[in-house]
């Protein structure tokens, strides 16, 4: 039996008629750029995330870019973020001429370590001391929120703006000292991706920015449409970052089912975690479970650590079991970022995660039989390594 890492056709089969009807409505209207369908979806996402404003944009990458643009991040500014994330996190900073100041991850959660953020702010490296500390960009990686209370405290102490990279975490909840909060509702802005593989995935690219700041929301709306208001008059230099109505129509249908999909992923994750207990496979830690939040983890990916990861990957692929390495090269070791002057060994936890982390299929349509196949293949690969060691 082959088990893919993700099977989007299984999800679509249950929603086909509803989605096709929504697409037909957009096609009949011939209103494809922004408009009422996008506005409705924006309102629903704002309500879901617990943020007063939501602005639909063209991708998760553009969500990060336009949020930083709206906060006037640019040359001479430092933005603090993690080296263990998708490239767009750092790419959005560098594209604006700002400097990413990297902070290592907590090895338990894969998210930014607040203690290391404090060190970077208190004792900046010599080459960063002339920069203007402007913002912090924590990533809610793999579907679990970063530890935001101490990050927000540090941001207030140092006068930093906070942009949450919530591309993998829509609906994930954090047990803040002020009560449960959802990813994207805690900083100045939250950035989401609707890439097809996400828990809430579209039929192409799409993204969203959430914020509680009405003035910031209006600025982002202008920036996503070439900075124009009214049409052909440009008080700001923006870009074409608009969310298509067809994508909004599809995503608005899917949003109604998102809570159930999250629950299905958690059930599958729990079954994996129980199966791997006592083995050399280290399952992900759900650090907020039992702390008063329902969506303590949404498992956009179920990421384990395994010894000799690359050999295990080869064994799984030979067995027909889908898997993925997130992320094999930490951002500070990417060739195009060599000018930042980071070196191997600068971020040991990120580098260790890059060597050990492996994502397994966790989508809600997995059957027990399929999960058993994955569990058996992983266990067999790890046992083979142990027997040969």
Residue pairs with C-beta under 8 A, 6 or more apart in sequence:
1 320
1 369
1 370
1 373
2 320
2 321
2 322
3 320
3 321
3 322
3 361
3 366
3 370
3 373
3 374
4 322
4 361
5 322
5 323
5 324
5 359
5 360
5 361
6 197
6 322
6 361
6 363
7 363
7 365
8 196
8 197
8 201
10 363
10 365
11 261
11 363
11 364
11 365
12 19
15 253
15 254
15 257
18 253
19 249
19 250
19 253
19 254
22 249
22 250
22 252
22 253
23 246
23 249
23 250
25 37
25 249
26 32
26 37
26 245
26 246
26 249
29 35
29 37
29 245
31 37
31 245
32 244
32 245
32 246
33 242
33 244
33 245
34 56
34 225
34 242
34 243
34 245
35 245
37 245
37 248
37 249
37 252
38 56
38 243
38 244
38 245
38 248
40 248
40 252
41 56
41 243
41 248
41 249
41 251
41 252
41 255
42 54
42 55
42 56
42 208
42 248
43 54
44 252
44 255
45 54
45 56
45 192
45 208
45 210
45 255
46 52
46 53
46 54
46 210
48 170
48 171
48 182
48 255
48 258
49 170
49 171
49 182
49 183
49 184
49 185
49 190
49 210
50 181
50 182
50 185
51 182
51 184
51 185
51 190
51 210
51 211
51 212
52 211
52 212
52 214
52 217
53 210
53 211
53 212
53 213
53 214
53 216
53 217
54 208
54 209
54 210
55 208
55 209
55 210
55 211
55 217
55 220
55 221
55 224
56 206
56 207
56 208
56 242
56 243
56 248
57 63
57 66
57 206
57 207
57 208
57 209
57 220
57 224
57 241
57 242
57 243
58 205
58 206
58 207
58 224
58 240
58 241
58 242
58 243
58 244
59 193
59 195
59 205
59 206
59 207
60 88
60 167
60 191
60 192
60 193
60 194
60 195
60 207
61 88
61 91
61 92
61 193
61 207
62 207
62 224
62 239
62 241
63 167
63 191
63 192
63 193
63 207
63 208
63 209
64 88
64 89
64 92
64 137
64 163
64 165
64 191
65 92
65 95
65 96
65 239
65 241
66 209
66 220
66 223
66 224
66 238
66 239
66 241
67 163
67 188
67 189
67 191
67 209
67 220
68 79
68 92
68 93
68 96
68 98
68 135
68 137
68 163
69 96
69 223
69 238
70 189
70 216
70 219
70 220
70 223
71 134
71 135
71 161
71 163
71 188
71 189
71 216
73 79
73 93
73 96
73 98
73 134
73 135
74 96
74 97
74 98
75 96
75 97
75 98
76 98
76 131
76 132
77 98
77 99
77 131
77 132
77 133
77 134
77 135
78 98
78 99
78 100
78 101
78 124
78 128
78 131
78 132
78 133
78 134
79 93
79 98
79 99
79 100
79 101
79 134
79 135
79 136
79 137
80 100
80 101
80 102
80 103
80 117
80 120
80 121
80 133
80 135
80 136
80 137
80 160
81 89
81 90
81 93
81 100
81 101
81 102
81 103
81 112
81 136
81 137
81 138
81 139
81 165
82 89
82 102
82 103
82 104
82 105
82 111
82 112
82 138
82 139
82 141
82 331
82 350
83 90
83 102
83 103
83 104
83 105
83 330
83 331
83 332
83 342
83 347
83 350
84 105
84 110
84 141
84 327
84 330
84 331
84 347
84 349
84 350
84 353
84 354
85 139
85 141
85 165
85 327
85 331
86 167
86 327
87 331
87 334
88 167
89 137
89 139
89 165
89 331
90 100
90 102
90 331
90 337
93 99
93 100
93 137
94 100
94 337
98 134
99 128
99 131
99 340
100 331
100 337
100 340
101 120
101 124
101 125
101 128
101 131
102 331
102 332
102 340
102 342
102 346
102 347
103 112
103 113
103 116
103 117
103 120
104 113
104 116
104 347
104 348
104 349
104 350
105 111
105 112
105 113
105 347
105 349
105 350
105 353
106 112
106 113
106 147
106 349
107 349
107 352
107 353
108 285
108 287
109 141
109 144
109 146
109 147
109 285
109 287
110 141
110 142
110 144
110 284
110 303
110 353
110 357
111 138
111 139
111 140
111 141
111 144
111 145
111 146
111 147
112 138
112 139
112 146
112 147
112 151
113 349
114 147
114 150
114 151
114 154
117 136
117 151
117 154
118 150
118 154
121 133
121 154
121 158
124 131
124 133
127 341
133 158
133 159
133 160
134 160
134 161
135 160
135 161
135 162
135 163
136 151
136 154
136 155
136 160
136 161
136 162
136 163
137 162
137 163
137 164
137 165
138 146
138 148
138 151
138 162
138 164
138 165
138 187
139 146
139 165
139 167
140 146
140 164
140 165
140 166
140 168
140 169
140 172
140 183
141 168
141 169
142 168
142 284
142 299
142 300
142 301
142 302
142 303
142 326
142 359
143 168
143 169
143 172
143 199
143 265
143 297
143 298
143 299
143 300
143 301
144 169
144 172
144 284
144 286
144 287
144 288
144 296
144 297
144 298
145 169
145 172
145 173
145 174
145 183
145 288
146 164
146 174
148 164
148 174
148 176
148 181
148 186
148 187
149 176
149 177
151 162
152 162
152 186
152 187
154 160
155 161
155 162
155 187
161 187
161 188
162 186
162 187
162 188
162 189
163 187
163 188
163 189
163 190
163 191
164 183
164 184
164 186
164 187
164 189
164 190
164 191
165 191
166 172
166 183
166 184
166 190
166 191
166 192
167 191
167 192
167 193
167 195
167 198
167 207
168 193
168 198
168 300
168 301
169 183
169 184
169 298
169 300
170 183
170 184
170 192
170 198
170 199
170 200
170 258
170 298
171 182
171 183
171 199
171 200
171 258
171 259
171 262
171 295
171 298
172 182
172 183
172 295
172 296
172 297
172 298
173 180
173 181
173 182
173 183
173 288
173 293
173 294
173 295
173 296
174 180
174 181
174 182
174 183
174 186
174 288
174 293
175 288
175 291
175 292
175 293
175 296
176 186
180 292
180 293
182 295
183 190
184 190
184 191
184 192
184 210
185 210
185 212
188 211
188 213
188 216
189 209
189 210
189 211
189 213
189 216
189 220
190 209
190 210
190 211
191 207
191 208
191 209
192 200
192 207
192 208
192 209
192 210
193 206
193 207
194 200
194 201
194 202
194 205
194 206
194 207
194 208
194 247
194 251
195 201
195 202
195 205
195 206
196 202
196 203
196 204
198 300
199 258
199 261
199 262
199 265
199 298
199 300
200 251
200 254
200 255
200 258
201 254
202 247
202 250
202 251
202 254
203 246
203 247
203 250
204 244
204 247
205 247
206 243
206 244
206 247
206 248
206 251
207 243
208 243
209 220
211 217
211 220
219 236
222 228
222 229
222 235
222 236
222 238
223 236
223 238
223 239
223 241
224 238
224 239
224 240
224 241
224 242
225 238
225 240
225 241
225 242
226 234
226 238
226 239
226 240
227 234
227 235
227 236
227 237
227 238
228 234
228 238
229 235
259 295
260 364
261 364
262 295
262 298
262 299
263 364
264 363
264 364
264 365
265 298
265 299
265 302
265 362
265 363
265 364
266 297
266 298
266 299
267 364
268 299
268 302
268 362
268 363
268 364
268 366
268 371
269 283
269 284
269 286
269 297
269 299
269 302
269 362
271 368
271 371
272 283
272 302
272 304
272 360
272 362
272 371
272 374
272 375
273 283
273 284
275 375
275 379
276 282
276 283
276 304
276 375
276 378
276 379
277 283
279 379
279 382
280 306
280 307
280 382
280 385
280 386
281 304
281 305
281 306
281 378
281 379
281 382
282 304
282 305
282 306
282 356
283 302
283 304
284 297
284 299
284 302
284 303
284 304
286 296
286 297
287 296
288 296
288 297
289 296
289 297
290 296
299 362
301 324
301 326
301 359
301 362
302 359
302 360
302 361
302 362
303 326
303 357
303 358
303 359
303 360
304 357
304 358
304 360
304 378
305 353
305 356
305 357
305 358
306 312
306 356
306 358
306 378
306 381
306 382
307 356
307 382
307 385
308 385
309 325
309 355
309 356
309 357
309 358
311 381
311 385
312 358
312 378
312 381
312 382
312 385
313 323
313 325
313 358
315 377
315 380
315 381
315 384
316 322
316 323
316 377
316 378
316 381
317 323
319 373
319 377
319 380
319 381
321 360
321 361
321 373
321 374
321 377
321 378
322 361
323 358
323 359
323 360
323 361
324 358
324 359
325 357
325 358
325 359
326 357
326 359
327 354
327 357
328 354
329 354
330 347
330 350
330 351
330 353
330 354
331 337
332 340
332 342
332 343
332 346
332 347
332 350
333 342
333 344
333 351
344 351
345 351
360 374
360 378
361 370
361 371
361 374
